[in-house]
Amino acid sequence: MQYKTVLIHAYTQFDCNGEVPLRLLAGYGGYLQVDGYTGYNAVCKKNGIIQLGCWDHARRYFKEAHNAQPKPKKGKITNPQKQEKC
């Protein structure tokens, strides 16, 4: 199966209800890679579009999770096998 790649950048005023994606993607079916904007949900559901996530946005959540981890403790690590015997 042959796939065609199309890149569209359409700047519009902020649209909370998803009217712009419904208009731009009318009749389209297939895959759509977008950010986390919920305005695409309606057109994806209506047209059976498979929504692919944005790797940059996914990476951000991993980075935030990594930064939220406690920092490692600093200090000398002792080897319990080298302790003096009584």
Secondary structure, 3 states (H helix, E strand, C coil): CCCCCCCCCCCCCCCCCCHHHHHHCCCCCCEEECCCCHHHHHHHHHHCCEEECCHHHHHHHHHHHHHHCCCCCCCCCCCHHHCCCC
